[in-house]
Amino acid sequence: MSGRRSAAGSVRVRRIYDPPGPDDGVRVLVDRLWPRGLAKDAAAVDEWPKALTPSPGLRRWYHAGEGSYEEFAERYEAELDGAEAARALDGVRELLREGPVTLLTASRNPETSHAAVLARLLDGS
C-alpha cells in the first residue's frame, strides 16, 4: 500500500482486512459501512469519521463503472468541501500532527479508492 509524508506523521492506505501493523499509528476507517465479516475488535479501528466517506450516490456511480477514477476523485474532493467533511478532514490532519495515520478501507483496490484521494489531500496539508 502507499505511504506518504506529512508535517509530523505519515499517511498510509491499507485494507481493513489486513492485520494491524506496528507502524500503523492511528487507524482510521474511511468507509461509510462496517466491512462485512470483520469483528470490530479484530479491526483495531481508532476513529471512524463517516463524514469523510463519499456520498452513497457517488459511491454507487463509481462502482457501477460510469466514470473514471480521475472524475470520481474530482467529485469526491468537491464533496469534501462541505462543512461537516471539512471538519472531519481537519480532525485527521490534527492526528497527523501527532504521528502516523493509517486510512483503512474495505476496497479491493485501495490505490484507486476514496482512501487514496484522502491520503493525497492529507499529504498536501
PyMOL commands that set and color helices and strands:
alter all, ss='L'
color gray80, all
select helices_A, chain A and resi 40-43+50-52+56-63+69-79+83-98+110-112+114-123
alter helices_A, ss='H'
color red, helices_A
select strands_A, chain A and resi 3-5+10-15+26-29+101-105
alter strands_A, ss='S'
color yellow, strands_A
deselect
rebuild
show_as cartoon
